[in-house]
Amino acid sequence: MAESAEEKRGREQLSRMAYEAQLLQGQGRALEQQVGMLAEGAAQLSAALESLKSLKSGGGAALVPLGGGAMAKADIRGGESVLIDVGAGVVVEMGLDEAVSTVDKRLKDAERTKAGAERDMLTLTRRLQVIDSEARGLMQKLNIMPGE
């Protein structure tokens, strides 16, 4: 039996919805990765910030990276300056106050960016829910079973 024009349009619309849903799912996976990397970066910045604040208050014990995942315990006392990576492999010597301020700003930026990505994920999830609901309604209207 020949398919009516309405059924044909409905199937084409379902196809477009499925395509959009696939694109959104791909974007969602990319956003999940981005949020994970931002969370990891924020955790590292937070640890660095706490270490810098500890140095400001007189120093103390610290773990010093040696490379290859090896660390050494060290007792750090009254350092007045630290080396901070400012990007592109460039390291700058900064006073402790400036270093704390720099790392704190980076941490806030990372948290703000992470929050934005999480909002984007929520928006994307809502759009996928709308597509799912509309597709189910259209399938019911056209009397199509899932998977057909």
C-alpha positions in Angstrom: 0.0 0.0 0.0 1.3 3.5 -0.9 2.4 5.8 1.8 0.4 9.0 2.2 2.0 12.4 1.9 1.4 13.0 5.6 3.1 9.7 6.5 6.0 10.6 4.3 6.4 14.0 5.9 6.1 12.5 9.3 8.9 9.9 8.5 11.1 12.7 7.1 10.5 14.7 10.3 11.4 11.7 12.4 14.6 11.3 10.4 15.5 14.9 11.0 14.8 14.5 14.7 17.0 11.4 14.9 19.8 13.3 13.2 19.5 16.3 15.5 19.5 13.9 18.5 22.7 12.2 17.3 24.4 15.6 16.9 23.3 16.7 20.4 24.5 13.4 21.9 27.9 14.0 20.3 28.0 17.5 21.7 27.0 16.1 25.1 29.9 13.7 25.1 32.3 16.5 24.2 30.9 18.7 27.0 31.2 15.9 29.5 34.9 15.6 28.7 35.4 19.3 28.9 33.7 19.4 32.3 35.9 16.6 33.5 39.1 18.3 32.4 37.9 21.6 33.9 37.1 19.9 37.2 40.6 18.2 37.2 42.3 21.6 36.5 40.3 23.3 39.2 41.3 20.7 41.7 44.9 21.2 40.8 44.6 25.0 41.0 42.8 24.6 44.4 45.7 22.5 45.7 48.2 25.0 44.4 46.4 27.9 46.0 46.3 26.1 49.4 50.0 25.4 49.1 50.8 29.0 48.2 48.7 30.2 51.2 50.6 27.8 53.4 53.9 29.3 52.2 52.6 32.8 53.0 52.0 31.7 56.6 55.5 30.4 57.1 55.9 27.4 55.0 55.9 23.8 56.1 56.0 20.3 54.6 55.4 19.9 50.9 55.7 17.3 48.2 58.1 18.3 45.4 57.6 16.6 42.0 60.7 15.0 40.7 59.3 13.8 37.4 57.9 10.5 36.2 55.4 10.6 39.0 58.0 10.6 41.7 57.7 13.0 44.7 60.0 14.0 47.5 59.0 15.3 50.9 60.5 18.8 51.5 60.4 21.3 54.3 59.8 24.8 52.8 60.5 27.8 54.9 59.7 31.5 54.2 60.0 31.6 50.5 59.4 35.1 49.3 58.8 34.3 45.7 57.7 31.3 43.5 57.8 30.4 39.9 54.4 30.5 38.1 53.8 29.2 34.6 52.1 32.0 32.7 51.4 29.9 29.5 53.2 28.8 26.4 55.9 27.3 28.6 56.9 30.7 30.0 57.6 30.7 33.8 57.7 34.0 35.7 59.0 34.6 39.2 56.3 36.2 41.4 56.0 37.3 45.0 53.7 35.2 47.1 50.9 37.7 47.1 50.9 38.1 43.4 51.1 34.3 42.9 48.2 33.7 45.2 46.2 36.3 43.3 47.1 34.8 39.9 46.3 31.3 40.9 43.0 32.4 42.6 42.0 34.2 39.4 42.8 31.1 37.3 40.7 28.9 39.7 37.7 31.3 39.5 38.0 31.3 35.7 38.1 27.5 35.6 35.1 27.2 37.9 33.2 29.8 35.9 34.0 28.0 32.6 33.0 24.6 34.2 29.7 26.1 35.4 29.0 27.4 31.8 29.7 24.0 30.3 27.4 22.3 32.9 24.7 24.8 32.0 25.2 24.0 28.3 24.9 20.3 29.2 21.6 20.9 31.0 20.3 22.9 28.0 21.3 20.1 25.7 19.7 17.4 27.9 16.4 19.4 27.9 16.5 19.7 24.1 17.0 16.0 23.8 14.0 15.4 26.1 11.9 17.6 23.9 13.0 15.8 20.8 12.3 12.4 22.4 8.8 13.6 23.5 8.0 15.0 20.1 9.3 12.0 18.3 7.2 9.6 20.5 4.1 11.7 19.8 4.7 11.7 16.1 5.4 8.0 16.0 2.1 7.4 17.9 0.3 9.6 15.5 1.7 7.8 12.5 1.2 4.4 14.3 4.9 3.6 14.0 6.5 1.2 16.5 10.1 2.2 17.8 12.7 0.6 15.6 10.7 0.6 12.4 
